[in-house]
């Protein structure tokens, strides 16, 4: 997965879905072990800004995890990004148990 994959995924979201995506990034309970992104950082942010911001705050694996979690919450687990990454993430969790 690369920054381009994140960008392509976010570009597949409609405007309302993108706004919901940004809202979930602000919520500490989305993934409690990861820091939420402050609202002021997200206001007016465009797709490219969100990709850069996520890459600055989270590791690449944590970006995948956060994106998959939010895609589930906004009912877009039909996107190829989700389909390609969720199995890896589930396997990683299984290995940790």
Phi, psi and omega in degrees: 000139180229172178305324180297324178295319178296314179301312180300321180294312181295329178290342178279349180278143172288171183301314180294321177296320179296319177295320176295320178303312179297321180298316179295330176297334181277343188272119181299334182278354179302307170220096189305332181280354179247149178289141174284157178264135183295143182304319183297333177285336185262341182297124179074003181289136177265176185305311181299322179297319181295317179301310181298317181297315179297320180291332178286324187270320185248155170289169181300316178296321179291327174299314178302314181298314181296314182298314179299317180299315181291321178300322175298315184294329180260015176059041177237038177283010173277346183290147184300325179304312180299311184299322182284332188257334187295322180296317177299315181296319179294322177295320178298319178295317180299319180294332180283338183282000000 
